[in-house]
């Protein structure tokens, strides 16, 4: 009889231990699931519609001379021009841009439902041709990027600026009528490359080049 009681006691203890382990595992699983859920669902920024949107443009140069900079200009006022028009030259009076963008030269101000064409300008003061391309732009805050469109220079294209010449490209910013937010920071990485890489890139064909 005593042996039977001990056997029953061991069975009871075994059942209690298994129940405890299952309960503990469930708590760990719930905690882990909750943690993953919190990581994948960060707090979003609350946005409101604004009558004016400040768009700041930032340029990060890599593998390029430190004295290079990107400047924003108004399109030419006395001659026709087209979106994505690109060119270089020594005589800036013959190139398709006029006066610098008003302000600090880094900000475009738009009303929702409007667009603006302007000109990107870079000057090469060196004695050598500069080759570069632009990585796809990034917009912050990301929540405000819906309804924003930038027809810029990051379109799988390599550019060049001959020595002592000025390069320009006509681009366009547009925001939709339903745009939410009052500011947006748009950044590009401008990456220097050598002539050989440009040749290799051009050998791939021109069918994927838009402009």
MIDOSE-1310 file (N, C-alpha, C; in nm, 2 decimals, decimal comma, always signed):
residues 211
xxxx	+0,08/-0,12/+0,00/+0,00/+0,00/+0,00/+0,09/+0,12/+0,00; +0,19/+0,13/+0,08/+0,28/+0,24/+0,09/+0,35/+0,27/-0,04; +0,39/+0,16/-0,11/+0,46/+0,17/-0,24/+0,37/+0,23/-0,34; +0,24/+0,19/-0,34/+0,14/+0,25/-0,43/+0,12/+0,40/-0,41
xxxx	+0,12/+0,44/-0,28/+0,10/+0,58/-0,25/+0,22/+0,66/-0,30; +0,34/+0,61/-0,28/+0,46/+0,68/-0,33/+0,45/+0,70/-0,49; +0,41/+0,59/-0,55/+0,40/+0,59/-0,70/+0,30/+0,70/-0,74; +0,18/+0,70/-0,67/+0,08/+0,80/-0,71/+0,14/+0,95/-0,68
xxxx	+0,22/+0,96/-0,58/+0,28/+1,09/-0,55/+0,37/+1,14/-0,66; +0,45/+1,04/-0,71/+0,55/+1,08/-0,82/+0,47/+1,12/-0,95; +0,36/+1,05/-0,97/+0,28/+1,08/-1,09/+0,22/+1,22/-1,08; +0,17/+1,25/-0,96/+0,11/+1,38/-0,94/+0,22/+1,49/-0,95
xxxx	+0,34/+1,47/-0,90/+0,45/+1,57/-0,91/+0,48/+1,59/-1,06; +0,49/+1,48/-1,13/+0,52/+1,49/-1,27/+0,42/+1,57/-1,35; +0,29/+1,55/-1,32/+0,19/+1,63/-1,39/+0,20/+1,78/-1,36; +0,23/+1,81/-1,23/+0,24/+1,95/-1,18/+0,36/+2,02/-1,25
xxxx	+0,47/+1,94/-1,26/+0,59/+2,00/-1,33/+0,56/+2,03/-1,47; +0,49/+1,94/-1,54/+0,46/+1,96/-1,69/+0,37/+2,08/-1,71; +0,27/+2,09/-1,62/+0,18/+2,21/-1,62/+0,26/+2,34/-1,60; +0,35/+2,34/-1,51/+0,43/+2,46/-1,48/+0,52/+2,49/-1,60
xxxx	+0,58/+2,40/-1,67/+0,66/+2,42/-1,78/+0,58/+2,48/-1,90; +0,46/+2,42/-1,92/+0,38/+2,47/-2,03/+0,34/+2,62/-2,01; +0,30/+2,65/-1,88/+0,26/+2,78/-1,85/+0,38/+2,88/-1,87; +0,50/+2,84/-1,83/+0,62/+2,92/-1,84/+0,65/+2,95/-1,99
xxxx	+0,64/+2,84/-2,07/+0,66/+2,85/-2,21/+0,56/+2,95/-2,28; +0,44/+2,94/-2,24/+0,34/+3,03/-2,29/+0,37/+3,17/-2,26; +0,42/+3,20/-2,14/+0,45/+3,34/-2,10/+0,57/+3,39/-2,19; +0,67/+3,30/-2,21/+0,78/+3,34/-2,29/+0,74/+3,37/-2,43
xxxx	+0,66/+3,28/-2,49/+0,61/+3,30/-2,62/+0,53/+3,43/-2,64; +0,44/+3,46/-2,54/+0,36/+3,58/-2,55/+0,45/+3,70/-2,54; +0,56/+3,70/-2,45/+0,65/+3,81/-2,44/+0,73/+3,84/-2,57; +0,77/+3,72/-2,63/+0,85/+3,73/-2,75/+0,77/+3,79/-2,86
xxxx	+0,64/+3,74/-2,88/+0,55/+3,79/-2,98/+0,52/+3,93/-2,96; +0,50/+3,97/-2,84/+0,47/+4,11/-2,81/+0,59/+4,20/-2,85; +0,71/+4,15/-2,81/+0,83/+4,23/-2,84/+0,84/+4,25/-2,99; +0,83/+4,14/-3,07/+0,84/+4,15/-3,22/+0,73/+4,25/-3,27
xxxx	+0,61/+4,24/-3,22/+0,50/+4,33/-3,26/+0,54/+4,47/-3,24; +0,59/+4,50/-3,12/+0,63/+4,64/-3,09/+0,74/+4,69/-3,18; +0,84/+4,60/-3,22/+0,95/+4,64/-3,30/+0,90/+4,67/-3,44; +0,80/+4,59/-3,49/+0,76/+4,61/-3,63/+0,65/+4,71/-3,65
xxxx	+0,60/+4,77/-3,54/+0,50/+4,87/-3,54/+0,54/+4,99/-3,46; +0,64/+5,07/-3,50/+0,69/+5,19/-3,43/+0,58/+5,29/-3,44; +0,59/+5,39/-3,35/+0,49/+5,50/-3,34/+0,51/+5,58/-3,47; +0,40/+5,61/-3,53/+0,40/+5,69/-3,65/+0,38/+5,84/-3,61
xxxx	+0,43/+5,93/-3,71/+0,42/+6,07/-3,68/+0,29/+6,12/-3,73; +0,22/+6,20/-3,65/+0,09/+6,25/-3,68/+0,11/+6,37/-3,78; +0,05/+6,36/-3,90/+0,06/+6,47/-4,00/-0,07/+6,54/-4,02; -0,06/+6,67/-4,05/-0,18/+6,75/-4,09/-0,15/+6,82/-4,22
xxxx	-0,26/+6,85/-4,29/-0,25/+6,92/-4,41/-0,21/+7,06/-4,39; -0,12/+7,11/-4,47/-0,07/+7,25/-4,46/-0,08/+7,32/-4,59; -0,09/+7,45/-4,59/-0,11/+7,53/-4,71/+0,03/+7,56/-4,77; +0,14/+7,53/-4,70/+0,27/+7,55/-4,75/+0,36/+7,44/-4,70
xxxx	+0,44/+7,39/-4,79/+0,53/+7,28/-4,76/+0,68/+7,32/-4,79; +0,76/+7,31/-4,69/+0,91/+7,34/-4,71/+0,98/+7,21/-4,74; +1,04/+7,21/-4,86/+1,12/+7,09/-4,90/+1,27/+7,13/-4,91; +1,34/+7,07/-4,81/+1,49/+7,10/-4,81/+1,56/+6,99/-4,88
xxxx	+1,66/+7,03/-4,96/+1,74/+6,93/-5,04/+1,88/+6,93/-4,99; +1,93/+6,80/-4,96/+2,06/+6,78/-4,90/+2,14/+6,69/-5,00; +2,27/+6,73/-5,02/+2,35/+6,65/-5,11/+2,47/+6,60/-5,03; +2,50/+6,47/-5,04/+2,61/+6,41/-4,97/+2,71/+6,36/-5,08
xxxx	+2,83/+6,42/-5,08/+2,92/+6,38/-5,19/+3,02/+6,27/-5,14; +3,04/+6,17/-5,22/+3,13/+6,06/-5,19/+3,23/+6,04/-5,31; +3,36/+6,02/-5,27/+3,46/+6,00/-5,38/+3,47/+6,11/-5,48; +3,45/+6,23/-5,43/+3,45/+6,35/-5,51/+3,53/+6,46/-5,45
xxxx	+3,58/+6,56/-5,52/+3,66/+6,67/-5,46/+3,57/+6,74/-5,35; +3,64/+6,78/-5,25/+3,56/+6,85/-5,14/+3,51/+6,98/-5,17; +3,56/+7,05/-5,28/+3,51/+7,18/-5,31/+3,39/+7,18/-5,40; +3,34/+7,06/-5,43/+3,22/+7,06/-5,52/+3,09/+7,08/-5,43
xxxx	+2,99/+7,15/-5,49/+2,87/+7,17/-5,43/+2,76/+7,17/-5,53; +2,64/+7,13/-5,49/+2,52/+7,14/-5,57/+2,44/+7,27/-5,54; +2,41/+7,34/-5,64/+2,33/+7,47/-5,62/+2,20/+7,46/-5,70; +2,10/+7,54/-5,65/+1,97/+7,54/-5,71/+1,95/+7,68/-5,78
xxxx	+1,91/+7,67/-5,90/+1,88/+7,79/-5,98/+1,75/+7,79/-6,04; +1,70/+7,91/-6,08/+1,57/+7,92/-6,15/+1,60/+7,88/-6,30; +1,50/+7,83/-6,37/+1,52/+7,80/-6,51/+1,54/+7,94/-6,59; +1,58/+7,93/-6,71/+1,60/+8,05/-6,79/+1,47/+8,12/-6,82
xxxx	+1,47/+8,25/-6,82/+1,34/+8,32/-6,84/+1,33/+8,37/-6,98; +1,44/+8,38/-7,06/+1,43/+8,43/-7,19/+1,44/+8,33/-7,30; +1,45/+8,20/-7,27/+1,46/+8,10/-7,37/+1,38/+7,97/-7,33; +1,34/+7,89/-7,42/+1,27/+7,77/-7,39/+1,36/+7,67/-7,32
xxxx	+1,30/+7,58/-7,24/+1,37/+7,47/-7,18/+1,28/+7,35/-7,16; +1,34/+7,24/-7,13/+1,26/+7,12/-7,11/+1,30/+7,04/-6,99; +1,21/+6,97/-6,93/+1,24/+6,89/-6,81/+1,35/+6,79/-6,85; +1,44/+6,77/-6,76/+1,56/+6,67/-6,77/+1,66/+6,72/-6,87
xxxx	+1,65/+6,84/-6,92/+1,76/+6,89/-7,01/+1,88/+6,90/-6,93; +1,99/+6,85/-6,99/+2,12/+6,84/-6,92/+2,23/+6,89/-7,01; +2,33/+6,96/-6,96/+2,44/+7,01/-7,04/+2,55/+7,06/-6,96; +2,66/+7,10/-7,03/+2,78/+7,16/-6,96/+2,83/+7,27/-7,05
xxxx	+2,92/+7,35/-7,00/+2,98/+7,46/-7,08/+3,06/+7,55/-6,99; +3,15/+7,63/-7,05/+3,23/+7,72/-6,98/+3,16/+7,86/-6,97; +3,08/+7,89/-7,07/+3,01/+8,02/-7,07/+2,87/+8,00/-7,01; +2,85/+8,04/-6,89/+2,73/+8,01/-6,82/+2,61/+8,09/-6,87
xxxx	+2,64/+8,20/-6,95/+2,53/+8,28/-7,01/+2,46/+8,21/-7,12; +2,52/+8,10/-7,17/+2,47/+8,02/-7,27/+2,40/+7,89/-7,22; +2,40/+7,87/-7,09/+2,35/+7,75/-7,03/+2,20/+7,78/-6,98; +2,13/+7,68/-6,96/+1,98/+7,69/-6,93/+1,95/+7,71/-6,78
xxxx	+2,00/+7,82/-6,73/+1,96/+7,86/-6,59/+1,98/+8,00/-6,57; +1,91/+8,07/-6,48/+1,92/+8,21/-6,46/+1,98/+8,25/-6,32; +1,89/+8,29/-6,23/+1,94/+8,34/-6,10/+1,92/+8,22/-6,00; +2,00/+8,23/-5,89/+1,99/+8,13/-5,78/+1,85/+8,13/-5,72
xxxx	+1,81/+8,02/-5,67/+1,68/+8,01/-5,60/+1,69/+8,10/-5,48; +1,58/+8,17/-5,46/+1,57/+8,27/-5,35/+1,59/+8,20/-5,21; +1,66/+8,26/-5,12/+1,68/+8,21/-4,99/+1,82/+8,15/-4,97; +1,82/+8,03/-4,90/+1,95/+7,97/-4,88/+2,00/+7,88/-4,99
xxxx	+1,92/+7,87/-5,10/+1,96/+7,79/-5,21/+1,95/+7,64/-5,18; +1,88/+7,60/-5,08/+1,86/+7,46/-5,05/+1,71/+7,42/-5,03; +1,62/+7,52/-5,04/+1,48/+7,49/-5,00/+1,39/+7,53/-5,12; +1,29/+7,45/-5,15/+1,19/+7,47/-5,24/+1,06/+7,48/-5,16
xxxx	+0,98/+7,58/-5,18/+0,85/+7,60/-5,11/+0,74/+7,58/-5,21; +0,65/+7,48/-5,17/+0,54/+7,45/-5,26/+0,40/+7,45/-5,19; +0,30/+7,48/-5,26/+0,16/+7,46/-5,20/+0,11/+7,32/-5,25; +0,04/+7,25/-5,17/-0,02/+7,12/-5,22/-0,09/+7,14/-5,35
xxxx	-0,07/+7,04/-5,44/-0,13/+7,04/-5,57/-0,06/+7,12/-5,67; +0,07/+7,16/-5,64/+0,15/+7,24/-5,73/+0,28/+7,17/-5,76; +0,36/+7,22/-5,86/+0,49/+7,17/-5,90/+0,58/+7,28/-5,93; +0,71/+7,25/-5,93/+0,81/+7,36/-5,97/+0,92/+7,29/-6,04
xxxx	+0,96/+7,35/-6,15/+1,08/+7,31/-6,22/+1,19/+7,41/-6,19; +1,31/+7,35/-6,16/+1,43/+7,44/-6,13/+1,55/+7,36/-6,18; +1,67/+7,42/-6,16/+1,79/+7,37/-6,22/+1,89/+7,34/-6,11; +1,95/+7,21/-6,12/+2,06/+7,17/-6,04/+2,19/+7,22/-6,12
xxxx	+2,28/+7,28/-6,04/+2,40/+7,33/-6,10/+2,52/+7,29/-6,02; +2,63/+7,24/-6,09/+2,76/+7,21/-6,03/+2,87/+7,26/-6,11; +2,97/+7,32/-6,05/+3,09/+7,37/-6,12/+3,21/+7,29/-6,09; +3,28/+7,26/-6,19/+3,41/+7,18/-6,17/+3,53/+7,27/-6,19
xxxx	+3,59/+7,31/-6,08/+3,70/+7,40/-6,08/+3,84/+7,33/-6,11; +3,83/+7,19/-6,12/+3,96/+7,12/-6,13/+4,00/+7,11/-6,28; +4,12/+7,05/-6,29/+4,18/+7,03/-6,43/+4,14/+6,90/-6,49; +4,05/+6,82/-6,43/+4,02/+6,69/-6,48/+3,87/+6,67/-6,49
xxxx	+3,82/+6,59/-6,58/+3,68/+6,56/-6,59/+3,63/+6,48/-6,47; +3,51/+6,52/-6,42/+3,45/+6,45/-6,31/+3,34/+6,36/-6,36; +3,33/+6,24/-6,31/+3,23/+6,15/-6,35/+3,15/+6,11/-6,22; +3,02/+6,10/-6,23/+2,94/+6,07/-6,10/+2,80/+6,02/-6,14
xxxx	+2,74/+5,96/-6,04/+2,60/+5,93/-6,05/+2,53/+5,96/-5,92; +2,40/+5,95/-5,91/+2,32/+5,98/-5,79/+2,25/+5,86/-5,75; +2,26/+5,83/-5,62/+2,19/+5,72/-5,56/+2,04/+5,76/-5,54; +1,95/+5,67/-5,54/+1,80/+5,71/-5,52/+1,79/+5,80/-5,39
xxxx	+1,70/+5,90/-5,41/+1,69/+5,99/-5,30/+1,61/+5,93/-5,18; +1,63/+5,99/-5,06/+1,56/+5,95/-4,94/+1,48/+6,07/-4,89; +1,36/+6,04/-4,84/+1,27/+6,14/-4,79/+1,24/+6,12/-4,64; +1,25/+6,23/-4,56/+1,22/+6,22/-4,42/+1,14/+6,34/-4,38
xxxx	+1,03/+6,32/-4,30/+0,99/+6,19/-4,24/+0,93/+6,10/-4,35; +0,95/+5,97/-4,34/+0,89/+5,88/-4,44/+0,74/+5,89/-4,45; +0,68/+5,92/-4,34/+0,53/+5,93/-4,33/+0,48/+6,04/-4,43; +0,56/+6,14/-4,45/+0,52/+6,25/-4,53/+0,55/+6,24/-4,68
xxxx	+0,61/+6,12/-4,72/+0,65/+6,11/-4,86/+0,54/+6,07/-4,95; +0,43/+6,03/-4,90/+0,31/+5,99/-4,99/+0,26/+6,12/-5,06; +0,25/+6,12/-5,19/+0,21/+6,24/-5,26/+0,32/+6,33/-5,30; +0,45/+6,29/-5,28/+0,56/+6,37/-5,32/+0,63/+6,30/-5,44
xxxx	+0,67/+6,38/-5,54/+0,74/+6,32/-5,65/+0,85/+6,42/-5,70; +0,97/+6,36/-5,71/+1,09/+6,44/-5,75/+1,14/+6,38/-5,88; +1,13/+6,44/-5,99/+1,19/+6,40/-6,12/+1,33/+6,46/-6,12; +1,43/+6,38/-6,07/+1,56/+6,44/-6,04/+1,67/+6,38/-6,13
xxxx	+1,78/+6,34/-6,07/+1,89/+6,29/-6,14/+1,93/+6,14/-6,10; +1,85/+6,08/-6,01/+1,88/+5,95/-5,97/+1,80/+5,84/-6,05; +1,83/+5,84/-6,18/+1,76/+5,75/-6,27/+1,85/+5,66/-6,35; +1,94/+5,60/-6,28/+2,03/+5,50/-6,34/+2,11/+5,56/-6,46
xxxx	+2,17/+5,68/-6,43/+2,24/+5,75/-6,54/+2,38/+5,80/-6,48; +2,48/+5,80/-6,56/+2,61/+5,85/-6,52/+2,63/+5,99/-6,59; +2,68/+6,08/-6,51/+2,70/+6,22/-6,56/+2,85/+6,25/-6,56; +2,89/+6,36/-6,64/+3,03/+6,40/-6,64/+3,03/+6,56/-6,65
xxxx	+3,14/+6,61/-6,59/+3,16/+6,76/-6,59/+3,30/+6,78/-6,64; +3,33/+6,83/-6,76/+3,46/+6,85/-6,81/+3,53/+6,95/-6,72; +3,67/+6,95/-6,73/+3,75/+7,04/-6,65/+3,71/+7,19/-6,67; +3,70/+7,26/-6,56/+3,67/+7,41/-6,57/+3,53/+7,44/-6,63
xxxx	+3,44/+7,34/-6,63/+3,31/+7,37/-6,69/+3,20/+7,36/-6,58; +3,08/+7,41/-6,62/+2,96/+7,41/-6,53/+2,86/+7,31/-6,59; +2,81/+7,23/-6,50/+2,71/+7,13/-6,54/+2,57/+7,17/-6,49; +2,46/+7,14/-6,56/+2,33/+7,17/-6,51/+2,23/+7,07/-6,56
xxxx	+2,12/+7,06/-6,48/+2,01/+6,96/-6,52/+1,88/+7,02/-6,47; +1,78/+7,03/-6,55/+1,65/+7,08/-6,52/+1,57/+6,97/-6,46; +1,52/+6,99/-6,34/+1,44/+6,89/-6,26/+1,31/+6,94/-6,22; +1,23/+6,86/-6,15/+1,09/+6,90/-6,11/+1,05/+6,84/-5,98
xxxx	+0,99/+6,92/-5,90/+0,93/+6,88/-5,77/+0,78/+6,89/-5,78; +0,71/+6,79/-5,73/+0,56/+6,80/-5,73/+0,51/+6,74/-5,61; +0,40/+6,80/-5,55/+0,33/+6,74/-5,44/+0,18/+6,74/-5,47; +0,11/+6,64/-5,43/-0,03/+6,62/-5,46/-0,12/+6,71/-5,38
xxxx	-0,24/+6,72/-5,42/-0,34/+6,80/-5,35/-0,36/+6,75/-5,21; -0,35/+6,62/-5,19/-0,38/+6,56/-5,06/-0,26/+6,54/-4,97; -0,15/+6,61/-5,01/-0,02/+6,59/-4,93/-0,04/+6,63/-4,78; +0,01/+6,55/-4,69/+0,00/+6,58/-4,55/+0,14/+6,61/-4,50
xxxx	+0,15/+6,72/-4,42/+0,28/+6,76/-4,36/+0,31/+6,90/-4,41; +0,41/+6,96/-4,33/+0,45/+7,10/-4,37/+0,60/+7,11/-4,41; +0,67/+6,99/-4,40/+0,81/+6,99/-4,43/+0,86/+6,85/-4,47; +0,96/+6,85/-4,55/+1,02/+6,73/-4,60/+1,17/+6,75/-4,63
xxxx	+1,25/+6,66/-4,59/+1,39/+6,67/-4,62/+1,43/+6,56/-4,72; +1,48/+6,60/-4,83/+1,51/+6,50/-4,94/+1,66/+6,50/-4,96; +1,73/+6,39/-4,94/+1,87/+6,38/-4,95/+1,91/+6,28/-5,07; +2,02/+6,32/-5,13/+2,08/+6,24/-5,24/+2,23/+6,22/-5,20
xxxx	+2,28/+6,10/-5,24/+2,42/+6,08/-5,23/+2,47/+6,09/-5,38; +2,57/+6,18/-5,40/+2,63/+6,20/-5,53/+2,77/+6,13/-5,52; +2,79/+6,03/-5,60/+2,90/+5,94/-5,59/+2,99/+5,95/-5,71; +3,12/+5,98/-5,69/+3,22/+5,99/-5,79/+3,26/+5,85/-5,84
xxxx	+3,28/+5,84/-5,97/+3,33/+5,71/-6,03/+3,44/+5,75/-6,13; +3,51/+5,64/-6,18/+3,61/+5,67/-6,28/+3,55/+5,65/-6,42; +3,63/+5,69/-6,52/+3,59/+5,68/-6,66/+3,57/+5,54/-6,71; +3,65/+5,44/-6,66/+3,63/+5,30/-6,69/+3,49/+5,25/-6,65
xxxx	+3,45/+5,29/-6,53/+3,32/+5,24/-6,49/+3,21/+5,30/-6,57; +3,23/+5,42/-6,61/+3,13/+5,48/-6,70/+3,12/+5,40/-6,83; +3,23/+5,37/-6,89/+3,23/+5,29/-7,01/+3,17/+5,16/-7,00; +3,20/+5,09/-6,88/+3,13/+4,96/-6,86/+2,98/+4,97/-6,84
xxxx	+2,94/+5,08/-6,78/+2,80/+5,11/-6,76/+2,73/+5,13/-6,90; +2,80/+5,21/-6,98/+2,74/+5,24/-7,11/+2,73/+5,12/-7,20; +2,82/+5,02/-7,18/+2,81/+4,90/-7,26/+2,69/+4,81/-7,23; +2,63/+4,84/-7,11/+2,51/+4,76/-7,08/+2,39/+4,79/-7,17
xxxx	+2,40/+4,90/-7,24/+2,30/+4,94/-7,33/+2,22/+5,06/-7,28; +2,15/+5,12/-7,37/+2,07/+5,24/-7,33/+1,92/+5,22/-7,32; +1,88/+5,10/-7,32/+1,74/+5,07/-7,32/+1,67/+5,10/-7,19; +1,76/+5,10/-7,08/+1,70/+5,12/-6,95/+1,71/+5,27/-6,91
xxx	+1,77/+5,35/-6,99/+1,79/+5,49/-6,96/+1,67/+5,57/-6,99; +1,61/+5,65/-6,90/+1,49/+5,73/-6,93/+1,53/+5,86/-6,99; +1,62/+5,93/-6,93/+1,66/+6,06/-6,98/+1,80/+6,09/-6,94
